[in-house]
Amino acid sequence: MEKILERTLLYDFYGELLTERQRQVYEEVVLEDLSLSEVAADLEISRQGVHDMIRRCDKALEEYEAKLHLVHRFLTIRGQVQKIQNLSEKIGAGEIKELSRQILEEL
């Protein structure tokens, strides 16, 4: 999985488990793509402090996933529903196709 996509998914699922300060820094660096220097200047901390916090957040998010597997389950279910949608197109089952489209939108 592409690293930025992986980080985004992990944050979507487990971001609320981080502290408010961790979320703020992580969002600015990872999601808003600000440089470490920009975030450090904005928050009046060192660039190294921002870097260390991002590393700790990445580690914490990966540990949550290792224990809970929510991202893995989500990706598996999404893949299965997409497979159902593809199969329903082949056999012309419009209702199944529509239902699988709705499920994919919800995910």
C-alpha positions in Angstrom: 0.0 0.0 0.0 1.3 3.5 -0.9 2.7 5.1 2.3 0.6 8.3 2.1 -2.6 6.2 1.6 -1.6 3.9 4.5 -0.9 6.9 6.8 -4.2 8.5 5.8 -6.2 5.3 6.4 -4.5 4.7 9.8 -5.2 8.3 10.8 -8.9 8.0 9.7 -9.4 4.9 11.8 -7.2 5.7 14.9 -6.5 9.4 14.9 -9.0 10.1 17.7 -6.8 7.9 19.9 -3.9 10.4 19.6 -3.7 13.5 21.9 -5.0 16.8 20.6 -1.5 18.1 20.1 -0.4 14.9 18.3 -3.5 15.2 16.0 -2.7 18.8 15.2 0.9 18.2 14.3 0.1 15.0 12.4 -2.6 16.7 10.3 -0.4 19.6 9.4 2.5 17.5 8.3 0.9 14.4 6.8 -2.6 15.6 5.7 -1.9 19.2 4.8 1.7 18.5 3.6 3.3 21.3 5.5 7.1 21.1 6.1 8.5 20.2 9.5 10.0 23.7 9.6 6.7 25.4 8.9 4.9 23.4 11.6 7.8 23.9 14.1 7.7 27.7 13.5 3.9 27.8 13.8 3.8 25.8 17.1 7.0 27.3 18.4 8.8 24.0 18.9 11.9 22.6 17.3 11.9 20.9 13.9 13.3 17.8 15.6 10.4 17.9 18.0 8.0 17.8 15.1 9.9 15.0 13.5 9.9 13.0 16.7 6.2 13.5 17.2 5.4 12.3 13.7 7.5 9.2 14.2 5.8 8.5 17.6 2.3 9.0 16.0 3.2 6.7 13.1 4.3 4.1 15.5 1.2 4.4 17.7 -1.1 4.2 14.7 0.7 1.1 13.4 0.5 -0.5 16.8 -3.3 0.1 16.9 -3.6 -1.5 13.5 -1.5 -4.5 14.6 -3.8 -5.1 17.5 -7.2 -4.2 16.0 -6.9 -4.8 12.2 -9.6 -2.3 11.4 -7.9 -1.0 8.2 -7.2 -4.5 7.0 -10.8 -5.5 7.5 -12.0 -2.4 5.8 -9.8 -3.0 2.7 -10.9 -6.6 2.6 -14.6 -5.8 2.8 -14.2 -3.1 0.2 -12.4 -5.5 -2.2 -15.1 -8.2 -1.7 -17.9 -5.7 -2.4 -16.2 -4.5 -5.5 -15.9 -8.1 -6.6 -19.7 -8.6 -6.0 -20.3 -5.4 -8.1 -18.2 -6.7 -10.9 -19.9 -10.1 -10.9 -23.3 -8.5 -10.8 -22.4 -6.5 -13.9 -21.5 -9.7 -15.8 -24.7 -11.4 -15.0 -26.9 -8.4 -15.3 -28.2 -8.2 -11.8 -28.9 -4.5 -11.5 -30.3 -4.7 -8.0 -27.2 -6.4 -6.6 -25.0 -3.9 -8.5 -26.9 -1.0 -7.0 -26.7 -2.4 -3.5 -23.0 -3.0 -3.8 -22.6 0.6 -5.1 -24.4 1.9 -2.0 -22.2 -0.2 0.3 -19.1 1.0 -1.4 -20.2 4.6 -0.9 -20.9 4.0 2.8 -17.4 2.5 3.2 
